[in-house]
């Protein structure tokens, strides 16, 4: 109890059901995710792999926080979203402000782009994945092609590519 910042009278236990396939996500590689959860929430975690239960020990406040974090993992879904190729190209451009904004607006949704193809994998709670997906699909990216003549190329590219890099965002 002392290590968890509470008295023995304040020490409580909560049990969270965990789908069998998600226990590894809670534990993480070499227990890293589990250690981070314990440190961030100031709780002690015991995992019953046979019964697929996660036992959390700590103060009420710490347990509330830990339950939310565990449920963000155990209730998470993965959804593959097909995106227009032009949008993927735009979002994957160096330091894309739009992608940064989506990630800031949806910190509980992990967005991973396929290296080949136009698919983004969204992972998180179902209701949060839907909102992030709608935000991604709401971008309207257009392509305009113009043939540059003479010195126009140097002006568009700029010194060291500075102008063209600003245009990307």
C-alpha positions, 0 to 999 in steps of 0.5 A: 500500500505504501508503494502505491501512495495509499494506506492499507485501508484505502487499498482496493482491488478491481478486476477487469475482464480481458479477451484472451487475444488482448492480454499480450497487448496489456503486458507488452513486449517484455512487460513494458506496457504493464510497467508503464501502466503501473507507473502512470496509474500508480497501481499494482497489476496481476494478470490471470492468463488462465481466467483472462482477468486483470487484477488492479490494486491501488487507491480508488482514484488510481484504479479509475485511471487504470481501468480506463487505460486497460479498457482502452486496450481491451475494448480496442478495435482495428479497422482498415480504411481505404483512402484515396491515393492522393490523400495518402500521398498528401498525408504522408508528405514530410511533416503533414500538418493535416496528419498531425492535426488528426493525431492531436485531435484523436490521441486515443486512436493509433493511425498506421499507414500501409507502406504499399497501398492506400490503407490506413489502419485505425486502432482504438475504442470503436466510437473514437475510431469512427470519429477519426475515420470520418475526419480522415475521409473529410479531407478534400485533396485536389491535384493541379498540374501546370507546366512551368516555363523557363525560370518559373521552376527555380521560383517554385522550388525555391532555395534548397526546396524551401518554397515547394516544402511550404506548398506541401503543407 
